[in-house]
């Protein structure tokens, strides 16, 4: 992409940034409001079916346009910031517990926080961890939008991608509360410190570790590419250094890792496998082939037919 994980280096969506996802097809104009496809991101895009031209050529869709659409950025940043507050409120105000109980489920009886800071926030150690994971995802997306993203993001694309991420985060939050799915360690129901709760659960440590590794990999790789692209002598050149030297689509890989780790920390391996499997399947069957095509299209003019292959 030339920008985000939305971009074109796989494991990062192309038009809006892996950003966090939108699912629907591939990489044309980011300004196209019909589809989505992140993050990450997640990337909102419209999949245009190739049309046969003369002499066995295919007319390629327009490439994502660089530029700034302040309204789209504002919508996305606002929604990601609001998501962090929403997840905190679901936990701290009891909205999630109330919903689960009204639906006939039972919730984990978390103990009152012992730490003064957590007591002030009104969250026990485990709920505080789940809230922090949501905050981390929002901070990453906002930082990417404000400092790294180069493609235009329409308000519709921004809203779709923001909604997609909020949906995933809300599911994680609710599953962390539901006794049937929660990955909360036993110590979370007792008066214990944040450190003790984390150290008591290998599964929780694994989820947090995977989340941290993925988030740092995704953001770090995009920062490296941004620094490379900002140099005039590198204009138009593909970037294969830094973390991208390890994998062509390292940022998409990072996104998949942190989304999977987040899910594991909230609801254990089963939910983590669902989320990780979903993104892995989508990236390998849709996003990666689409981004490979996008990279090829950059060699040709958007208005010129390019031969197959």
C-alpha positions as CSV (number, residue, x, y, z in Angstrom):
1,X,0.0,0.0,0.0
2,X,2.2,2.3,0.4
3,X,1.0,3.0,3.6
4,X,-0.9,1.1,5.9
5,X,-1.5,-2.2,6.7
6,X,-3.9,-1.3,4.8
7,X,-1.4,-1.2,2.3
8,X,0.2,-3.2,0.1
9,X,2.6,-5.2,1.8
10,X,0.9,-8.1,2.8
11,X,-0.4,-8.9,5.8
12,X,-1.6,-5.4,5.7
13,X,-4.7,-4.3,3.9
14,X,-4.4,-2.0,1.1
15,X,-6.7,0.7,1.0
16,X,-7.5,1.5,4.4
17,X,-5.0,-0.2,6.2
18,X,-5.1,-3.6,7.4
19,X,-6.7,-1.5,9.5
20,X,-8.4,-3.2,10.5
21,X,-10.2,-5.0,8.4
22,X,-13.2,-4.9,6.4
23,X,-13.9,-7.8,4.5
24,X,-15.0,-7.9,1.2
25,X,-12.7,-8.0,-1.6
26,X,-9.6,-6.4,-2.7
27,X,-7.7,-3.3,-3.2
28,X,-9.2,-0.6,-5.5
29,X,-9.9,2.9,-4.5
30,X,-10.0,3.5,-0.8
31,X,-12.6,6.1,-1.6
32,X,-14.9,3.5,-2.9
33,X,-17.6,3.1,-0.2
34,X,-18.9,-0.3,-1.1
35,X,-16.6,-2.7,0.6
36,X,-14.2,-3.2,3.4
37,X,-11.3,-5.1,3.9
38,X,-8.1,-3.4,7.6
39,X,-5.9,-3.6,10.5
40,X,-5.6,-3.3,11.2
41,X,-5.4,-3.6,10.1
42,X,-7.8,-4.1,8.8
43,X,-9.3,-2.0,4.5
44,X,-12.3,-0.7,2.8
45,X,-12.3,-1.5,-0.8
46,X,-14.5,-2.2,-3.7
47,X,-13.8,-5.4,-5.6
48,X,-14.3,-4.7,-9.2
49,X,-14.5,-7.8,-11.4
50,X,-11.9,-7.7,-14.1
51,X,-13.3,-6.9,-17.5
52,X,-11.9,-8.4,-20.6
53,X,-10.5,-5.9,-23.0
54,X,-9.0,-6.3,-26.5
55,X,-6.3,-8.8,-27.2
56,X,-6.8,-10.8,-24.1
57,X,-5.9,-7.9,-21.8
58,X,-7.6,-7.1,-18.6
59,X,-8.5,-3.6,-17.5
60,X,-7.2,-3.1,-14.0
61,X,-9.2,-1.2,-11.3
62,X,-8.0,2.3,-10.3
63,X,-5.2,2.2,-7.7
64,X,-5.8,3.6,-4.2
65,X,-5.4,7.4,-4.3
66,X,-3.0,9.2,-1.9
67,X,-4.1,12.3,-0.2
68,X,-6.0,13.5,2.8
69,X,-9.8,13.4,3.6
70,X,-10.1,15.1,7.0
71,X,-13.6,14.0,7.5
72,X,-12.8,10.4,7.0
73,X,-9.8,10.6,9.3
74,X,-11.9,12.3,12.0
75,X,-14.6,9.7,11.8
76,X,-12.1,6.8,12.2
77,X,-10.1,8.4,15.0
78,X,-13.3,9.3,16.8
79,X,-14.8,5.8,16.5
80,X,-11.5,4.2,17.7
81,X,-11.3,6.5,20.7
82,X,-15.0,5.9,21.5
83,X,-14.4,2.1,21.3
84,X,-11.8,2.2,24.1
85,X,-14.3,4.1,26.2
86,X,-17.1,1.7,25.3
87,X,-15.1,-1.4,26.3
88,X,-14.2,0.2,29.6
89,X,-17.8,1.1,30.3
90,X,-19.0,-2.4,29.5
91,X,-16.6,-3.7,32.1
92,X,-16.7,-0.9,34.7
93,X,-20.4,0.0,34.6
94,X,-21.6,-3.6,34.5
95,X,-23.3,-3.3,31.1
96,X,-21.8,-6.6,29.9
97,X,-22.6,-8.5,33.0
98,X,-26.2,-7.2,33.0
99,X,-26.6,-8.2,29.3
100,X,-25.2,-11.7,29.9
101,X,-27.4,-12.3,32.9
102,X,-30.5,-11.1,31.1
103,X,-29.8,-13.6,28.4
104,X,-29.7,-16.4,31.0
105,X,-25.9,-16.7,31.3
106,X,-23.7,-16.4,34.4
107,X,-20.7,-14.1,34.8
108,X,-17.4,-14.5,36.5
109,X,-17.5,-13.1,40.1
110,X,-14.5,-10.9,39.9
111,X,-13.1,-9.7,43.2
112,X,-12.8,-6.1,44.2
113,X,-9.5,-4.5,43.1
114,X,-6.8,-4.4,45.7
115,X,-4.6,-1.9,43.8
116,X,-5.4,1.7,44.6
117,X,-5.3,2.7,40.9
118,X,-7.5,-0.1,39.8
119,X,-9.9,0.6,42.7
120,X,-10.1,4.2,41.5
121,X,-11.0,3.0,38.0
122,X,-13.4,0.5,39.4
123,X,-11.9,-2.5,37.6
124,X,-10.5,-5.7,39.0
125,X,-7.1,-6.9,37.7
126,X,-8.4,-9.1,34.9
127,X,-11.1,-6.7,33.6
128,X,-8.4,-4.0,33.7
129,X,-6.2,-6.1,31.4
130,X,-9.1,-6.7,28.9
131,X,-9.8,-2.9,28.9
132,X,-6.1,-2.2,28.4
133,X,-6.0,-4.5,25.3
134,X,-8.8,-2.5,23.8
135,X,-7.0,0.8,24.5
136,X,-3.9,-0.5,22.9
137,X,-5.7,-1.4,19.7
138,X,-7.3,2.0,19.5
139,X,-4.0,3.8,20.2
140,X,-2.3,1.8,17.4
141,X,-5.0,2.6,14.9
142,X,-5.1,6.3,15.8
143,X,-1.3,6.5,15.6
144,X,-1.4,4.8,12.2
145,X,-4.1,7.1,10.9
146,X,-2.5,10.4,12.1
147,X,1.1,9.6,11.3
148,X,1.5,6.8,8.8
149,X,-1.6,6.5,6.6
150,X,-1.1,7.9,3.1
151,X,-4.3,6.7,1.3
152,X,-7.5,8.6,1.3
153,X,-10.1,7.2,3.7
154,X,-13.7,8.1,3.0
155,X,-16.1,8.6,5.9
156,X,-18.0,5.5,4.8
157,X,-14.9,3.4,4.8
158,X,-13.8,4.9,8.1
159,X,-17.2,4.1,9.7
160,X,-17.2,0.5,8.4
161,X,-13.7,-0.2,9.6
162,X,-14.3,1.4,12.9
163,X,-17.5,-0.6,13.4
164,X,-15.7,-3.9,12.4
165,X,-13.1,-3.3,15.1
166,X,-15.6,-2.3,17.7
167,X,-17.6,-5.5,17.0
168,X,-14.6,-7.7,17.5
169,X,-13.5,-5.9,20.7
170,X,-17.0,-6.0,22.1
171,X,-17.2,-9.8,21.6
172,X,-13.8,-10.1,23.3
173,X,-15.1,-8.1,26.3
174,X,-18.3,-10.0,26.6
175,X,-16.6,-13.4,26.3
176,X,-14.2,-12.3,29.0
177,X,-17.1,-11.8,31.4
178,X,-19.2,-14.9,30.5
179,X,-18.4,-17.7,32.8
180,X,-18.7,-20.2,30.0
181,X,-16.0,-18.6,27.8
182,X,-13.9,-16.4,30.0
183,X,-10.2,-17.0,30.2
184,X,-10.0,-15.3,33.6
185,X,-7.8,-17.2,36.0
186,X,-9.2,-18.4,39.3
187,X,-7.1,-15.8,41.1
188,X,-9.1,-13.1,39.4
189,X,-12.1,-14.0,41.7
190,X,-9.9,-13.3,44.8
191,X,-8.3,-10.3,46.2
192,X,-5.0,-10.3,44.3
193,X,-2.6,-8.0,42.6
194,X,-2.5,-7.4,38.9
195,X,0.9,-9.2,38.7
196,X,-0.3,-12.2,40.6
197,X,-3.3,-12.6,38.4
198,X,-1.2,-12.5,35.2
199,X,1.5,-14.8,36.6
200,X,-1.1,-17.3,37.8
201,X,-2.3,-18.1,34.2
202,X,0.0,-19.3,31.4
203,X,-2.8,-18.9,29.0
204,X,-3.3,-15.3,29.9
205,X,0.5,-14.6,29.7
206,X,0.5,-16.3,26.3
207,X,-2.4,-14.2,25.0
208,X,-0.8,-10.9,26.3
209,X,2.6,-11.9,24.9
210,X,1.1,-12.7,21.4
211,X,-0.8,-9.4,21.5
212,X,2.3,-7.4,22.4
213,X,4.4,-9.1,19.8
214,X,1.8,-8.7,17.0
215,X,1.1,-5.0,17.8
216,X,4.8,-4.1,17.9
217,X,5.5,-6.0,14.7
218,X,2.6,-4.4,12.8
219,X,3.3,-0.8,14.0
220,X,7.1,-1.2,13.8
221,X,7.1,-2.5,10.3
222,X,4.8,0.3,9.1
223,X,6.9,2.9,10.8
224,X,10.0,1.5,9.1
225,X,8.3,1.5,5.7
226,X,7.0,5.1,6.3
227,X,10.6,6.3,7.0
228,X,11.8,4.6,3.8
229,X,9.0,6.1,1.7
230,X,9.5,9.6,3.1
231,X,12.9,9.8,1.6
232,X,12.8,11.5,-1.9
233,X,15.3,9.1,-3.4
234,X,13.0,6.2,-2.5
235,X,9.9,7.6,-4.3
236,X,8.1,4.8,-6.1
237,X,10.4,2.1,-4.8
238,X,9.1,-1.0,-3.0
239,X,10.4,-1.5,0.5
240,X,11.9,-4.8,1.6
241,X,14.1,-3.9,4.5
242,X,13.7,-4.0,8.3
243,X,10.9,-6.3,9.4
244,X,9.7,-6.6,5.8
245,X,12.9,-8.4,5.1
246,X,11.5,-11.2,7.2
247,X,8.2,-11.5,5.4
248,X,6.6,-9.6,2.5
249,X,3.4,-9.2,4.5
250,X,4.9,-8.9,7.9
251,X,2.4,-6.2,9.0
252,X,-0.6,-8.4,8.2
253,X,1.1,-11.1,10.1
254,X,1.5,-8.8,13.1
255,X,-2.2,-7.8,12.9
256,X,-3.2,-11.5,12.9
257,X,-1.0,-12.2,15.9
258,X,-2.3,-9.4,18.1
259,X,-5.9,-10.1,17.2
260,X,-5.4,-13.7,18.1
261,X,-3.6,-12.9,21.3
262,X,-6.4,-10.5,22.3
263,X,-9.0,-13.2,21.7
264,X,-7.0,-15.8,23.7
265,X,-6.6,-13.4,26.7
266,X,-10.3,-12.8,26.7
267,X,-11.7,-16.3,26.0
268,X,-8.9,-18.8,25.7
269,X,-7.6,-21.0,22.8
270,X,-11.0,-21.9,21.2
271,X,-11.9,-18.2,20.5
272,X,-8.3,-17.4,19.7
273,X,-8.4,-20.2,17.1
274,X,-11.6,-18.9,15.5
275,X,-10.2,-15.3,15.2
276,X,-6.7,-16.4,14.1
277,X,-8.1,-18.9,11.6
278,X,-10.5,-16.4,10.2
279,X,-7.8,-13.8,9.5
280,X,-5.3,-16.3,8.3
281,X,-7.8,-17.8,5.8
282,X,-9.0,-14.4,4.6
283,X,-5.5,-13.1,4.1
284,X,-4.2,-16.1,2.3
285,X,-7.3,-16.5,0.0
286,X,-8.3,-12.9,-0.6
287,X,-6.1,-10.2,0.8
288,X,-2.7,-11.6,-0.3
289,X,-3.7,-12.4,-3.9
290,X,-5.4,-9.0,-4.1
291,X,-2.4,-7.2,-2.8
292,X,-0.1,-9.1,-5.1
293,X,-2.3,-8.0,-8.0
294,X,-2.2,-4.4,-6.7
295,X,1.6,-4.4,-6.6
296,X,1.6,-5.6,-10.2
297,X,-0.8,-2.9,-11.2
298,X,1.4,-0.2,-9.9
299,X,3.7,-0.9,-12.8
300,X,0.9,0.0,-15.2
301,X,-1.1,3.1,-15.7
302,X,-4.6,2.8,-14.2
303,X,-6.1,3.6,-17.5
304,X,-4.0,1.3,-19.6
305,X,-4.8,-2.4,-20.2
306,X,-2.0,-4.7,-18.9
307,X,-1.4,-8.2,-20.3
308,X,-2.3,-11.1,-18.1
309,X,0.6,-12.4,-16.1
